[in-house]
Amino acid sequence: MNKWKDIWNKRNTEGPVSLEKLIELDGFDSATGKMDIDSWKEYIEFIAKKINLKPHESIYEAGCGSGAFLYPFYLKGHKVGGIDYSDKLISIIRSVITDGEFTAGEAIEIDTELKYDILVSNGVFLYFPDYLYAEEVIKKMLLKAKRIVAILEVSDINFKEKLQKAKKDALGEEEYNKKYEGLNHLYFKRDWFLNLEILNNYSVEIFNQNIKNYGNSDYRFNIIIRR
């Protein structure tokens, strides 16, 4: 994952920090992955309703980036925390959420001692090196979560070729090859999650991503794991 880490540490953090800037910093500004602020807010509200989030509940994000996902919840009074391997993005989230608990490190290094009600990852599993790593992260998330684990924005292997074509069409093949040289995404079968032994005693819901004006939406799915 080192090459991806270099990419995130090179994000342009200059300029005033706003939710729109946080969305951009967290990678939702690419040819097929750009998301406007209204669509982002609707998505956050949808997930909150999906997990039946209560006003007092805390949220921890694995791969929190600069905090675009957590910031709207923080503004509503939720305790939030997270971990991300980009020192640069962690410095941003600490500047906007000054009383949150944020750590610079890989998702697999989640500290499971301090519990949170909800554990989330959003658009992060696609950057993991392999499936064993992904399974270990899920184990850590389950240990840390009191109630729910939400794994969002997972790349569907059934649409791998279509997504790659969409990116090539948007960027041009030469620019696509240049941009993604040496950078791999991890794609998942939905059954991979359903067949995990560690989830045998949990309720697992898998559903299509559905975000307005978001090019990647057709190629992604979400998982909600309930105790």
JODAJO-V449546 format. One record per backbone hydrogen bond with DSSP energy under -1.0 kcal/mol. CO is the residue of the C=O (numbers start at 1). NH is the residue of the N-H. E is the energy in kcal/mol with one decimal. If there is no record, write none. Layout:
CO/NH/E ; CO/NH/E
This chain:
1/5/-2.3 ; 2/6/-2.2 ; 3/7/-1.8 ; 4/8/-2.3 ; 5/9/-2.2 ; 8/11/-1.3 ; 18/22/-2.4 ; 19/23/-2.4 ; 20/24/-1.8 ; 21/25/-2.7 ; 22/26/-1.9 ; 23/28/-1.9 ; 24/27/-1.8 ; 27/29/-1.0 ; 28/35/-1.9 ; 36/40/-2.1 ; 37/41/-2.3 ; 38/42/-2.1 ; 39/43/-2.2 ; 40/44/-2.4 ; 41/45/-2.3 ; 42/46/-2.4 ; 43/47/-2.4 ; 44/48/-2.3 ; 45/49/-2.1 ; 46/50/-2.4 ; 47/51/-2.1 ; 48/53/-2.7 ; 54/57/-1.8 ; 58/118/-2.1 ; 59/81/-1.6 ; 60/120/-2.8 ; 61/83/-1.9 ; 64/67/-1.8 ; 67/71/-2.7 ; 70/74/-2.5 ; 71/75/-2.3 ; 73/78/-2.1 ; 74/77/-1.8 ; 79/59/-2.6 ; 80/101/-1.3 ; 81/61/-2.3 ; 82/103/-2.1 ; 83/63/-2.6 ; 83/64/-1.8 ; 84/105/-1.7 ; 86/90/-2.3 ; 87/91/-1.9 ; 88/92/-1.1 ; 89/93/-2.3 ; 90/94/-2.2 ; 92/96/-1.3 ; 93/97/-2.5 ; 97/100/-1.4 ; 101/82/-2.2 ; 103/84/-1.9 ; 106/109/-2.2 ; 107/110/-1.4 ; 116/146/-2.5 ; 117/147/-2.1 ; 117/148/-1.8 ; 118/60/-2.7 ; 119/150/-3.1 ; 120/62/-3.0 ; 121/152/-3.2 ; 124/127/-2.3 ; 125/128/-1.3 ; 126/186/-2.4 ; 130/134/-1.7 ; 131/135/-2.4 ; 132/136/-2.1 ; 133/137/-2.1 ; 134/138/-2.1 ; 135/139/-2.2 ; 136/140/-2.0 ; 137/141/-2.6 ; 138/142/-2.7 ; 139/143/-2.0 ; 140/144/-1.7 ; 141/145/-1.8 ; 144/116/-2.2 ; 147/227/-1.6 ; 148/119/-2.5 ; 149/225/-3.3 ; 150/121/-2.2 ; 151/223/-2.5 ; 152/123/-2.5 ; 154/221/-1.9 ; 155/188/-3.0 ; 156/159/-1.8 ; 157/160/-1.2 ; 159/163/-2.7 ; 160/164/-2.4 ; 161/165/-2.2 ; 162/166/-2.3 ; 163/167/-2.3 ; 164/168/-2.3 ; 165/169/-2.8 ; 166/170/-1.9 ; 167/171/-2.6 ; 168/172/-3.0 ; 172/176/-2.7 ; 173/177/-2.7 ; 174/178/-1.8 ; 175/179/-2.7 ; 176/180/-2.4 ; 180/183/-2.2 ; 188/157/-2.4 ; 190/194/-1.4 ; 191/195/-2.2 ; 193/196/-1.2 ; 196/199/-1.6 ; 197/200/-1.9 ; 199/202/-1.9 ; 203/226/-2.9 ; 205/224/-2.8 ; 207/222/-3.0 ; 211/214/-1.1 ; 214/217/-1.6 ; 216/219/-2.0 ; 217/220/-1.3 ; 219/156/-2.6 ; 220/209/-2.2 ; 221/154/-2.8 ; 222/207/-2.0 ; 223/151/-2.6 ; 224/205/-2.7 ; 225/149/-2.4 ; 226/203/-2.6
